[in-house]
Amino acid sequence: MQVDAFTMQVDTFTMQVDALQMLTLFLSLTASVLRGKRQLQWRNHSLEAIAS
């Protein structure tokens, strides 16, 4: 019985770790997307400045 409880705790822990990894992945993806947008905007501003 104690072994079952221990395995359940380990399972819960692994699930929490998985969730954390997914959250980290999502946050880094969002950050890189935002960074890319900012670079695109900056590039557009530069092109507008050159054009004018």
Buried (B, 14 or more C-beta within 10 A) or exposed (E): EEEEEEEEEEEEEEEEEEEEEEEEEEEEEEEEEEEEEEEEEEEEEEEEEEEE
